[in-house]
């Protein structure tokens, strides 16, 4: 009898412990969701805070760039204009954080910024980290070389064995590595670094989105653009939000659609082209 009683006590003790453990696990798993629900939707949080915090990487004209060469220069560009309209539609102030491009998604995931807008193409890899808005602008890629090499580099095949400069964690880096055989690659955090490398002859060519390439070539007559059939597919740019911010994503898509109907984005593109000549 004592043995049976001991077994029963042991059984009920284990059962009780398992039940407590189960309740603890369930409660822990629902805490983040409950906390987020208590804090309200993302849009409600932004409106309560009174500002939209936007992350960008301001060395990418005509998308985003400093109006003056100095870092203190006013931030302008297509993406900045779009971000300003989004903030206005939400009825809040706009705060822009200039972040190294390769760190944008880390900042987004950490909640340091509300959205990321930096000429971002929604690749499958990036979609694992964030959700993306509808495409708001499309462009092809281009090769930038020194004018003195015009006779030497006419096609993508001529880049075999050359040193190619690309920006870290960009689609241009991916495309260059997949399309240019037998080349050596120099990867830098900013386009400004790449431009300096090209000027100094440390690299033979850069792979940039064509509007970006054009803005730098306009400023430096020692550079020319080479187009290649491998880079003629248009790549679209979109705005990134955190995976959980579905309400914000829906509102951004509504605002983008409205801007397209009103031809605002085309207007922003033309304005940015004018401003790149003033740098």
C-alpha positions in Angstrom: 0.0 0.0 0.0 2.8 2.4 0.9 4.5 1.7 -2.4 1.3 2.3 -4.4 0.7 5.5 -2.4 4.3 6.6 -3.1 3.9 5.9 -6.8 0.6 8.0 -6.9 2.3 10.9 -5.2 5.2 10.7 -7.6 2.8 10.6 -10.6 0.8 13.6 -9.5 3.9 15.5 -8.7 5.3 14.9 -12.2 1.9 15.8 -13.7 1.7 19.0 -11.7 5.2 20.0 -12.7 4.5 19.3 -16.4 1.3 21.4 -16.2 3.2 24.3 -14.6 5.9 24.1 -17.2 3.3 24.0 -20.0 1.6 27.1 -18.6 4.9 28.9 -18.3 5.9 28.2 -21.9 2.6 29.3 -23.3 2.7 32.5 -21.3 6.2 33.3 -22.4 5.4 32.7 -26.0 2.4 35.1 -25.8 4.2 37.9 -24.0 5.7 39.6 -27.0 2.4 39.5 -28.9 0.5 40.8 -25.9 3.1 43.5 -25.3 2.9 44.6 -28.9 -0.9 44.5 -28.8 -0.9 46.6 -25.6 1.4 49.1 -27.3 -1.0 49.5 -30.1 -0.5 49.2 -33.9 2.7 50.5 -35.5 1.0 53.5 -36.9 -0.5 54.3 -33.4 3.0 54.1 -31.9 4.4 56.4 -34.6 1.6 59.0 -34.1 2.0 58.8 -30.3 5.7 59.4 -30.7 5.0 62.3 -33.1 7.7 61.3 -35.6 8.5 58.8 -38.4 12.1 57.6 -38.0 13.5 56.8 -41.5 16.7 55.0 -42.1 18.6 55.7 -45.4 22.2 55.7 -46.7 22.9 59.1 -48.1 25.6 58.5 -50.7 23.2 57.3 -53.4 22.1 60.2 -55.7 19.5 60.8 -57.0 17.8 58.6 -54.3 19.4 60.2 -51.3 22.4 62.5 -50.9 23.8 65.5 -49.2 23.1 68.7 -51.1 26.6 69.9 -50.3 29.7 67.7 -50.4 30.0 68.0 -46.6 28.1 65.5 -44.4 26.3 68.5 -42.8 24.7 69.3 -46.1 20.9 69.1 -46.3 19.6 65.6 -47.2 17.7 65.5 -50.5 16.6 63.1 -53.2 13.8 60.9 -54.4 13.6 58.8 -51.3 13.8 61.8 -49.0 10.8 63.4 -50.8 8.8 60.2 -50.6 9.6 59.8 -46.9 8.5 63.4 -46.3 5.1 62.8 -47.9 4.6 59.6 -45.9 5.3 61.5 -42.6 2.9 64.3 -43.7 0.2 61.8 -44.5 0.7 60.2 -41.0 0.6 63.7 -39.5 4.0 63.4 -37.8 7.5 64.9 -38.1 10.2 63.3 -40.2 13.4 62.1 -38.6 16.1 60.8 -40.9 19.0 58.6 -39.8 21.9 58.3 -42.2 23.2 54.7 -41.8 25.8 52.6 -43.5 23.9 50.7 -46.2 25.0 47.2 -45.0 23.6 48.0 -41.5 20.1 49.2 -42.6 18.3 46.0 -42.0 19.9 45.4 -38.6 18.7 48.9 -37.6 15.2 48.0 -38.9 15.0 44.7 -37.1 16.2 46.3 -33.9 13.5 48.9 -34.0 15.9 51.8 -34.3 14.1 53.0 -37.4 10.5 52.7 -38.5 11.2 52.2 -42.2 14.2 51.8 -44.5 14.2 53.6 -47.8 17.5 53.6 -49.8 16.8 52.5 -53.4 16.2 49.0 -51.9 15.4 46.1 -54.3 13.3 43.4 -52.6 15.5 40.4 -53.1 14.5 37.0 -51.6 17.3 37.3 -49.0 16.1 40.7 -47.9 12.5 39.5 -47.8 13.5 37.1 -45.0 14.5 40.1 -42.9 11.7 42.6 -43.8 8.5 43.1 -45.7 8.5 45.4 -48.7 6.1 47.9 -50.2 5.0 48.1 -53.8 7.7 49.1 -56.3 7.9 52.9 -56.6 10.8 53.3 -59.1 12.7 51.2 -61.6 16.1 51.4 -63.2 18.8 49.4 -65.0 22.4 48.9 -63.9 25.5 50.4 -65.5 29.3 50.1 -65.6 31.3 53.2 -64.7 34.9 53.4 -66.0 37.6 56.0 -66.4 37.3 57.8 -69.8 40.9 56.9 -70.6 39.8 53.2 -70.8 37.0 53.7 -73.2 38.8 51.8 -75.9 39.7 49.0 -73.6 36.4 48.3 -71.8 33.4 48.3 -74.1 31.5 45.2 -73.0 31.1 43.1 -69.9 33.5 40.5 -71.4 36.2 43.1 -71.2 36.0 43.1 -67.4 37.5 39.6 -67.2 40.6 39.8 -65.2 39.9 43.4 -64.1 39.3 44.8 -60.6 35.6 45.7 -60.1 34.3 47.9 -57.3 31.0 47.2 -55.6 29.1 48.4 -52.6 28.7 45.9 -49.8 25.4 43.9 -49.6 23.9 45.4 -52.7 22.2 43.8 -55.7 25.1 45.3 -57.7 27.5 43.2 -55.8 25.4 40.1 -56.4 25.0 40.9 -60.1 28.7 41.6 -60.6 29.7 38.4 -59.0 27.2 36.3 -61.0 27.8 38.0 -64.4 31.5 38.9 -64.5 33.8 36.0 -64.8 37.4 36.0 -63.9 37.3 39.4 -62.2 38.6 40.5 -58.8 36.2 42.4 -56.6 36.8 45.3 -54.2 33.9 45.7 -51.7 33.4 48.9 -49.9 30.8 50.3 -47.5 30.0 53.5 -49.4 29.9 54.6 -53.0 32.0 57.6 -52.2 34.8 55.2 -51.3 34.3 53.4 -54.6 34.4 56.6 -56.5 37.8 57.6 -54.9 39.1 54.1 -55.7 38.1 54.5 -59.4 39.7 58.0 -59.5 43.0 56.6 -58.1 43.0 53.7 -60.4 42.7 51.2 -57.6 39.7 49.6 -59.5 39.0 49.4 -63.2 35.2 49.7 -63.1 32.2 50.2 -60.8 28.8 48.5 -61.0 26.1 51.0 -60.1 22.4 51.6 -60.7 22.3 53.8 -63.8 20.7 56.9 -62.3 23.3 56.8 -59.6 26.1 56.3 -62.2 24.8 59.2 -64.2 24.9 61.5 -61.1 28.5 60.8 -60.5 29.5 61.0 -64.1 27.9 64.4 -64.4 30.2 65.6 -61.6 33.4 64.0 -63.0 34.1 64.2 -66.7 36.9 61.7 -66.3 34.3 59.0 -65.9 32.0 57.4 -68.6 29.2 54.9 -68.5 29.2 51.6 -70.3 25.9 49.7 -70.7 25.7 46.0 -71.0 22.9 43.7 -72.1 23.4 41.6 -69.0 22.4 44.6 -66.9 19.4 45.8 -68.9 16.7 44.3 -66.7 15.0 46.9 -64.7 15.3 46.5 -60.9 12.6 48.0 -58.8 13.0 50.0 -55.5 10.7 49.5 -52.5 10.4 50.6 -48.9 11.2 48.1 -46.1 9.3 47.7 -42.8 9.6 45.2 -40.0 7.8 41.9 -40.5 5.2 42.7 -37.8 4.3 46.2 -39.1 1.5 45.2 -41.5 -0.6 48.2 -40.8 2.2 50.6 -41.6 3.0 48.6 -44.8 -0.6 48.9 -46.0 -0.6 52.7 -45.3 2.7 53.1 -47.2 1.3 51.3 -50.2 -1.8 53.5 -50.1 0.4 56.7 -50.0 2.6 55.4 -52.8 -0.4 54.7 -55.0 -1.7 58.2 -54.4 1.7 59.7 -55.3 1.8 57.7 -58.5 -1.6 58.9 -59.5 -0.6 62.5 -58.8 2.7 62.0 -60.7 4.5 63.0 -57.6 7.3 60.4 -57.9 8.1 61.5 -61.5 8.3 65.1 -60.1 10.6 63.9 -57.3 12.9 62.2 -59.9 13.2 65.4 -62.0 13.8 67.5 -58.9 16.6 65.1 -57.8 18.3 65.3 -61.2 18.4 69.1 -60.9 19.8 68.9 -57.4 22.6 66.4 -58.3 24.0 69.1 -60.6 24.3 71.5 -57.6 26.5 69.2 -55.5 
